Amino acid sequence: MDLDTETVFLEDDEELIELQEEEHRVKLEEEELIAIEGELRTKIETEKNEIDRLQQEITELQYLRQDSDLEEYSSTSDSSSDEDEDEEDLQEILNDLLEDNESLEVSI
């Protein structure tokens, strides 16, 4: 072999070594990206589960709040009718007292 041919082989070998090193780097990067993909998929699944849990909690709270509002309305309505009855009773007592007072005034 002459010197020119030997030089060409050395350049080809160097280029081959560089390509093999780059291939190795790319494979490492691919493995790293695959690992990151797995982590991200796991995070996404965890976040979806958390969203479902929070939506369920919101639904339960809305139900409890609605239930509480109904109880409050019911007790307000009950107390309102109790107040009406009390007011009627007081009005009746007042009327009786006014009548008694009139009859006392007339007798004096």
C-alpha positions in Angstrom: 0.0 0.0 0.0 1.2 3.4 -0.7 1.0 6.4 1.5 -2.1 7.9 -0.1 -4.1 4.8 0.2 -3.1 4.4 3.9 -4.1 8.0 4.5 -7.6 7.4 3.0 -8.0 4.3 5.2 -7.0 6.3 8.3 -9.5 9.0 7.5 -12.2 6.4 6.9 -11.4 4.8 10.2 -11.6 8.1 12.0 -14.9 9.0 10.4 -16.2 5.5 11.3 -15.1 6.0 14.9 -16.8 9.5 15.0 -20.0 8.0 13.6 -20.0 5.2 16.2 -19.4 7.7 19.0 -22.3 9.8 17.8 -24.5 6.7 17.4 -23.7 5.8 21.1 -24.5 9.4 22.2 -27.8 9.3 20.3 -28.7 5.9 21.8 -28.0 7.2 25.3 -30.1 10.3 24.6 -32.9 8.0 23.3 -32.8 5.9 26.5 -32.9 9.1 28.6 -35.9 10.4 26.6 -37.7 7.1 26.9 -37.2 7.2 30.7 -38.5 10.8 30.8 -41.5 9.7 28.8 -42.3 7.0 31.3 -42.0 9.5 34.2 -44.3 12.0 32.4 -46.9 9.3 31.6 -46.9 8.3 35.3 -47.3 12.0 36.3 -50.1 12.5 33.8 -51.9 9.4 35.2 -51.4 10.6 38.8 -52.7 14.1 37.8 -55.8 12.5 36.1 -56.5 10.5 39.2 -56.2 13.6 41.4 -58.5 15.5 39.0 -61.1 12.7 39.4 -60.7 12.7 43.1 -61.1 16.4 43.4 -64.2 16.4 41.1 -65.7 13.7 43.3 -65.0 15.8 46.3 -66.5 18.9 44.7 -69.6 16.9 43.8 -69.9 15.7 47.4 -69.5 19.2 48.8 -72.1 20.6 46.4 -74.5 17.8 47.5 -73.8 18.6 51.2 -74.2 22.3 50.6 -77.4 21.8 48.7 -78.6 19.5 51.5 -77.6 22.1 54.1 -79.4 24.9 52.1 -82.5 22.8 52.0 -82.4 22.2 55.8 -81.8 25.9 56.3 -84.7 26.8 54.1 -86.9 24.3 55.9 -85.9 25.6 59.4 -86.4 29.2 58.2 -89.8 28.3 56.8 -90.6 26.5 60.1 -89.4 29.3 62.2 -91.3 31.8 60.0 -94.5 29.9 60.5 -93.8 29.7 64.3 -93.3 33.5 64.3 -96.6 33.9 62.4 -98.3 31.8 65.0 -96.7 33.7 67.9 -97.7 37.0 66.3 -101.3 35.8 65.9 -101.3 34.7 69.6 -99.9 38.0 70.7 -102.4 39.9 68.6 -105.2 37.8 70.2 -104.0 38.5 73.7 -103.7 42.2 72.9 -107.3 42.2 71.6 -108.5 40.5 74.7 -106.7 43.0 76.9 -108.1 45.9 74.9 -111.6 44.6 75.4 -111.0 44.1 79.1 -109.7 47.6 79.4 -112.7 49.0 77.6 -115.1 47.1 79.8 -113.2 48.4 82.9 -113.3 51.9 81.6 -117.0 51.7 81.0 -117.6 50.3 84.5 -115.7 53.2 86.1 
